[in-house]
Amino acid sequence: MRYWLARWRSIGFAWAGLRYLLASQPNARIHAVATLAVLAAGYHLDVSRLEWIALVVAIALVWVAEALNTGIERVVDLASPEQHPLAAQAKDVAAAGVLLASVAAVVIGALVLGPKLF
C-alpha cells in the first residue's frame, strides 16, 4: 500500500512540475497552443494511425525538451547565482535542445499535415 501511495505522490509532483512549466515559461504556453492546433488539425484532416504516432512523438519530444530545459535552468541558477560562462553555456545548450526538437516537430508536422492541407 505504501508503494502505491508513494507512486501517487510522485504523480502529484510531476503535475506540479507541469503546472510550474506552464505558469513560468512563455515558450511552454506557445507549445501548448501549438499542441492543441496540431491535435485539432490531425483530427479534422483524418490522419492515419501511423501519422498520429509521428505527431504524438514529435509533440512529446518538444514537451520533454522544454521540461528538461527548464529544469536545467533552475539547477544552474541554484548552483551558480552569479553569472558564469559555464552556466550560460549550460543554459544555451539546453535551449538548443528545445530548438532542435521544435524544428524536428515542425518538419514532421509539415510532412504529415502539409499534403492534406495543400
PAZAKE-637742 format. One line per field, with one value per atom (N, C-alpha, C): residue in one letter; x negated, y, z; residue number from 1. Coordinates in nm, 3 decimals, always signed. Layout:
residues N
residu = c(a_...)
xx = c(X_...)
yy = c(Y_...)
zz = c(Z_...)
num = c(NUM_...)
end
This chain:
residues 118
residu = c(m_m_m_r_r_r_y_y_y_w_w_w_l_l_l_a_a_a_r_r_r_w_w_w_r_r_r_s_s_s_i_i_i_g_g_g_f_f_f_a_a_a_w_w_w_a_a_a_g_g_g_l_l_l_r_r_r_y_y_y_l_l_l_l_l_l_a_a_a_s_s_s_q_q_q_p_p_p_n_n_n_a_a_a_r_r_r_i_i_i_h_h_h_a_a_a_v_v_v_a_a_a_t_t_t_l_l_l_a_a_a_v_v_v_l_l_l_a_a_a_a_a_a_g_g_g_y_y_y_h_h_h_l_l_l_d_d_d_v_v_v_s_s_s_r_r_r_l_l_l_e_e_e_w_w_w_i_i_i_a_a_a_l_l_l_v_v_v_v_v_v_a_a_a_i_i_i_a_a_a_l_l_l_v_v_v_w_w_w_v_v_v_a_a_a_e_e_e_a_a_a_l_l_l_n_n_n_t_t_t_g_g_g_i_i_i_e_e_e_r_r_r_v_v_v_v_v_v_d_d_d_l_l_l_a_a_a_s_s_s_p_p_p_e_e_e_q_q_q_h_h_h_p_p_p_l_l_l_a_a_a_a_a_a_q_q_q_a_a_a_k_k_k_d_d_d_v_v_v_a_a_a_a_a_a_a_a_a_g_g_g_v_v_v_l_l_l_l_l_l_a_a_a_s_s_s_v_v_v_a_a_a_a_a_a_v_v_v_v_v_v_i_i_i_g_g_g_a_a_a_l_l_l_v_v_v_l_l_l_g_g_g_p_p_p_k_k_k_l_l_l_f_f_f)
xx = c(-0.082_+0.000_-0.087_-0.193_-0.282_-0.344_-0.377_-0.436_-0.343_-0.216_-0.121_-0.095_-0.096_-0.082_-0.200_-0.319_-0.438_-0.432_-0.383_-0.369_-0.268_-0.159_-0.056_-0.112_-0.190_-0.253_-0.349_-0.425_-0.520_-0.447_-0.330_-0.250_-0.206_-0.172_-0.135_-0.251_-0.372_-0.489_-0.508_-0.486_-0.500_-0.396_-0.273_-0.170_-0.206_-0.263_-0.308_-0.417_-0.506_-0.610_-0.551_-0.450_-0.385_-0.314_-0.247_-0.182_-0.286_-0.399_-0.506_-0.558_-0.579_-0.628_-0.536_-0.407_-0.311_-0.298_-0.307_-0.290_-0.412_-0.530_-0.653_-0.721_-0.687_-0.762_-0.673_-0.694_-0.613_-0.621_-0.739_-0.751_-0.669_-0.652_-0.568_-0.422_-0.380_-0.243_-0.229_-0.334_-0.332_-0.325_-0.402_-0.397_-0.256_-0.191_-0.055_+0.041_+0.033_+0.120_+0.088_-0.040_-0.079_-0.031_-0.041_+0.007_+0.155_+0.234_+0.379_+0.410_+0.336_+0.358_+0.327_+0.217_+0.179_+0.279_+0.322_+0.420_+0.552_+0.596_+0.719_+0.704_+0.591_+0.568_+0.565_+0.495_+0.490_+0.627_+0.709_+0.847_+0.928_+0.924_+1.004_+0.953_+0.825_+0.768_+0.765_+0.817_+0.831_+0.698_+0.597_+0.466_+0.472_+0.383_+0.379_+0.318_+0.325_+0.268_+0.117_+0.045_-0.099_-0.130_-0.048_-0.068_-0.044_+0.057_+0.080_-0.042_-0.099_-0.217_-0.329_-0.353_-0.458_-0.428_-0.303_-0.267_-0.280_-0.233_-0.239_-0.384_-0.467_-0.610_-0.675_-0.644_-0.702_-0.657_-0.529_-0.477_-0.545_-0.553_-0.615_-0.762_-0.832_-0.973_-0.991_-0.907_-0.917_-0.888_-0.783_-0.748_-0.856_-0.913_-1.021_-1.142_-1.176_-1.290_-1.265_-1.145_-1.112_-1.119_-1.069_-1.073_-1.217_-1.297_-1.437_-1.513_-1.486_-1.549_-1.517_-1.391_-1.351_-1.417_-1.420_-1.486_-1.634_-1.700_-1.843_-1.865_-1.782_-1.796_-1.783_-1.687_-1.667_-1.786_-1.837_-1.951_-2.075_-2.096_-2.210_-2.197_-2.076_-2.056_-2.084_-2.048_-2.074_-2.224_-2.290_-2.432_-2.522_-2.477_-2.560_-2.475_-2.441_-2.358_-2.422_-2.555_-2.625_-2.640_-2.656_-2.679_-2.815_-2.817_-2.941_-2.933_-3.043_-3.039_-2.990_-3.030_-2.986_-2.836_-2.785_-2.641_-2.565_-2.614_-2.549_-2.553_-2.666_-2.677_-2.582_-2.569_-2.477_-2.334_-2.295_-2.160_-2.142_-2.244_-2.234_-2.221_-2.298_-2.291_-2.154_-2.101_-1.968_-1.862_-1.876_-1.782_-1.797_-1.918_-1.940_-1.865_-1.857_-1.781_-1.635_-1.579_-1.439_-1.425_-1.520_-1.516_-1.521_-1.613_-1.625_-1.498_-1.441_-1.317_-1.203_-1.198_-1.091_-1.104_-1.225_-1.245_-1.205_-1.246_-1.209_-1.056_-0.990_-0.844_-0.777_-0.830_-0.774_-0.790_-0.905_-0.928_-0.830_-0.816_-0.723_-0.580_-0.542_-0.409_-0.386_-0.486_-0.474_-0.463_-0.540_-0.535_-0.399_-0.345_-0.219_-0.099_-0.096_+0.022_+0.017_-0.104_-0.117_-0.044_-0.066_+0.004_+0.157_+0.205_+0.350_+0.407_+0.324_+0.370_+0.363_+0.264_+0.243_+0.274)
yy = c(-0.120_+0.000_+0.126_+0.125_+0.242_+0.267_+0.158_+0.171_+0.252_+0.217_+0.285_+0.428_+0.453_+0.591_+0.676_+0.618_+0.691_+0.718_+0.621_+0.642_+0.753_+0.752_+0.854_+0.993_+1.001_+1.129_+1.174_+1.082_+1.121_+1.174_+1.119_+1.172_+1.315_+1.338_+1.473_+1.571_+1.527_+1.614_+1.645_+1.544_+1.565_+1.666_+1.656_+1.754_+1.893_+1.902_+2.033_+2.090_+2.004_+2.048_+2.097_+2.028_+2.072_+2.205_+2.221_+2.350_+2.462_+2.435_+2.535_+2.568_+2.466_+2.485_+2.578_+2.552_+2.634_+2.775_+2.786_+2.917_+3.005_+2.946_+3.026_+3.043_+2.960_+2.960_+3.001_+3.121_+3.164_+3.067_+3.010_+2.916_+2.790_+2.749_+2.632_+2.663_+2.784_+2.821_+2.822_+2.864_+2.856_+2.710_+2.623_+2.480_+2.425_+2.473_+2.425_+2.462_+2.585_+2.629_+2.548_+2.529_+2.451_+2.306_+2.250_+2.114_+2.103_+2.196_+2.192_+2.211_+2.300_+2.323_+2.198_+2.132_+2.012_+1.900_+1.884_+1.781_+1.807_+1.932_+1.967_+1.944_+1.985_+1.965_+1.816_+1.739_+1.595_+1.532_+1.575_+1.523_+1.560_+1.686_+1.735_+1.683_+1.656_+1.606_+1.454_+1.391_+1.245_+1.174_+1.207_+1.145_+0.997_+0.920_+0.776_+0.747_+0.621_+0.579_+0.607_+0.573_+0.598_+0.748_+0.827_+0.971_+1.025_+0.971_+1.011_+0.979_+0.862_+0.824_+0.926_+0.963_+1.061_+1.195_+1.240_+1.369_+1.365_+1.258_+1.248_+1.240_+1.165_+1.157_+1.294_+1.366_+1.500_+1.594_+1.591_+1.677_+1.642_+1.514_+1.471_+1.512_+1.500_+1.538_+1.685_+1.770_+1.913_+1.937_+1.875_+1.895_+1.843_+1.728_+1.673_+1.767_+1.815_+1.907_+2.035_+2.089_+2.212_+2.190_+2.076_+2.045_+2.029_+1.956_+1.938_+2.070_+2.151_+2.283_+2.366_+2.369_+2.447_+2.392_+2.261_+2.200_+2.233_+2.224_+2.257_+2.404_+2.492_+2.635_+2.658_+2.593_+2.612_+2.561_+2.444_+2.387_+2.475_+2.524_+2.612_+2.740_+2.797_+2.918_+2.892_+2.775_+2.740_+2.723_+2.654_+2.623_+2.744_+2.834_+2.947_+3.074_+3.130_+3.250_+3.368_+3.374_+3.479_+3.434_+3.531_+3.495_+3.429_+3.322_+3.248_+3.193_+3.196_+3.148_+3.003_+2.916_+2.777_+2.764_+2.845_+2.843_+2.889_+2.994_+3.043_+2.938_+2.870_+2.767_+2.651_+2.611_+2.503_+2.540_+2.663_+2.709_+2.716_+2.765_+2.776_+2.639_+2.542_+2.408_+2.345_+2.364_+2.312_+2.378_+2.508_+2.578_+2.527_+2.494_+2.439_+2.307_+2.229_+2.104_+2.129_+2.232_+2.268_+2.314_+2.394_+2.442_+2.324_+2.231_+2.116_+2.031_+2.009_+1.932_+2.004_+2.135_+2.212_+2.212_+2.225_+2.220_+2.083_+1.978_+1.843_+1.827_+1.881_+1.871_+1.946_+2.062_+2.138_+2.058_+1.997_+1.917_+1.799_+1.729_+1.616_+1.664_+1.775_+1.830_+1.866_+1.925_+1.962_+1.838_+1.735_+1.612_+1.541_+1.544_+1.474_+1.559_+1.683_+1.767_+1.845_+1.878_+1.960_+1.906_+1.778_+1.726_+1.728_+1.712_+1.714_+1.854_+1.953_+2.092_+2.152_+2.108_+2.171_+2.071)
zz = c(+0.000_+0.000_+0.000_+0.083_+0.086_-0.051_-0.118_-0.252_-0.343_-0.345_-0.434_-0.389_-0.260_-0.213_-0.256_-0.249_-0.294_-0.444_-0.521_-0.667_-0.695_-0.621_-0.639_-0.607_-0.498_-0.463_-0.572_-0.630_-0.734_-0.858_-0.887_-0.997_-0.964_-0.839_-0.796_-0.814_-0.783_-0.803_-0.951_-1.035_-1.180_-1.230_-1.182_-1.221_-1.172_-1.053_-1.002_-1.093_-1.141_-1.233_-1.364_-1.414_-1.538_-1.519_-1.405_-1.376_-1.369_-1.304_-1.296_-1.435_-1.515_-1.651_-1.729_-1.724_-1.798_-1.739_-1.608_-1.543_-1.560_-1.569_-1.565_-1.700_-1.797_-1.923_-2.040_-2.093_-2.208_-2.327_-2.350_-2.461_-2.439_-2.315_-2.287_-2.323_-2.300_-2.339_-2.491_-2.562_-2.709_-2.752_-2.686_-2.718_-2.692_-2.588_-2.557_-2.669_-2.716_-2.826_-2.952_-2.981_-3.099_-3.086_-2.967_-2.944_-2.976_-2.922_-2.947_-3.095_-3.162_-3.305_-3.387_-3.355_-3.429_-3.403_-3.279_-3.248_-3.321_-3.323_-3.394_-3.544_-3.600_-3.743_-3.777_-3.695_-3.719_-3.716_-3.623_-3.614_-3.737_-3.773_-3.886_-4.021_-4.029_-4.155_-4.161_-4.057_-4.054_-4.083_-4.004_-4.024_-3.986_-4.046_-4.021_-3.884_-3.846_-3.717_-3.713_-3.819_-3.822_-3.820_-3.887_-3.883_-3.743_-3.673_-3.533_-3.448_-3.471_-3.393_-3.414_-3.539_-3.568_-3.502_-3.510_-3.449_-3.297_-3.235_-3.089_-3.041_-3.112_-3.074_-3.088_-3.195_-3.214_-3.104_-3.071_-2.963_-2.831_-2.802_-2.676_-2.670_-2.782_-2.787_-2.748_-2.801_-2.769_-2.621_-2.569_-2.428_-2.334_-2.367_-2.285_-2.288_-2.407_-2.419_-2.339_-2.348_-2.275_-2.123_-2.078_-1.934_-1.887_-1.961_-1.923_-1.926_-2.026_-2.035_-1.911_-1.873_-1.756_-1.630_-1.617_-1.501_-1.495_-1.609_-1.614_-1.579_-1.632_-1.599_-1.449_-1.385_-1.241_-1.162_-1.199_-1.127_-1.147_-1.268_-1.294_-1.211_-1.206_-1.126_-0.978_-0.931_-0.791_-0.766_-0.857_-0.840_-0.865_-0.953_-0.991_-0.996_-0.879_-0.879_-0.952_-0.949_-1.022_-1.167_-1.257_-1.396_-1.411_-1.489_-1.513_-1.655_-1.729_-1.868_-1.881_-1.788_-1.796_-1.769_-1.678_-1.651_-1.775_-1.838_-1.960_-2.070_-2.084_-2.187_-2.159_-2.033_-1.998_-2.036_-2.004_-2.038_-2.189_-2.260_-2.406_-2.471_-2.423_-2.480_-2.453_-2.333_-2.301_-2.391_-2.413_-2.503_-2.646_-2.686_-2.820_-2.837_-2.729_-2.735_-2.766_-2.706_-2.735_-2.880_-2.925_-3.063_-3.161_-3.138_-3.227_-3.227_-3.110_-3.100_-3.171_-3.157_-3.220_-3.372_-3.422_-3.567_-3.621_-3.551_-3.593_-3.592_-3.491_-3.483_-3.597_-3.632_-3.744_-3.874_-3.894_-4.014_-4.018_-3.907_-3.901_-3.927_-3.864_-3.887_-4.032_-4.096_-4.237_-4.325_-4.293_-4.373_-4.358_-4.238_-4.214_-4.255_-4.213_-4.236_-4.367_-4.412_-4.533_-4.653_-4.691_-4.809_-4.795_-4.674_-4.652_-4.656_-4.621_-4.623_-4.762_-4.840_-4.971_-5.078)
num = c(1_1_1_2_2_2_3_3_3_4_4_4_5_5_5_6_6_6_7_7_7_8_8_8_9_9_9_10_10_10_11_11_11_12_12_12_13_13_13_14_14_14_15_15_15_16_16_16_17_17_17_18_18_18_19_19_19_20_20_20_21_21_21_22_22_22_23_23_23_24_24_24_25_25_25_26_26_26_27_27_27_28_28_28_29_29_29_30_30_30_31_31_31_32_32_32_33_33_33_34_34_34_35_35_35_36_36_36_37_37_37_38_38_38_39_39_39_40_40_40_41_41_41_42_42_42_43_43_43_44_44_44_45_45_45_46_46_46_47_47_47_48_48_48_49_49_49_50_50_50_51_51_51_52_52_52_53_53_53_54_54_54_55_55_55_56_56_56_57_57_57_58_58_58_59_59_59_60_60_60_61_61_61_62_62_62_63_63_63_64_64_64_65_65_65_66_66_66_67_67_67_68_68_68_69_69_69_70_70_70_71_71_71_72_72_72_73_73_73_74_74_74_75_75_75_76_76_76_77_77_77_78_78_78_79_79_79_80_80_80_81_81_81_82_82_82_83_83_83_84_84_84_85_85_85_86_86_86_87_87_87_88_88_88_89_89_89_90_90_90_91_91_91_92_92_92_93_93_93_94_94_94_95_95_95_96_96_96_97_97_97_98_98_98_99_99_99_100_100_100_101_101_101_102_102_102_103_103_103_104_104_104_105_105_105_106_106_106_107_107_107_108_108_108_109_109_109_110_110_110_111_111_111_112_112_112_113_113_113_114_114_114_115_115_115_116_116_116_117_117_117_118_118_118)
end
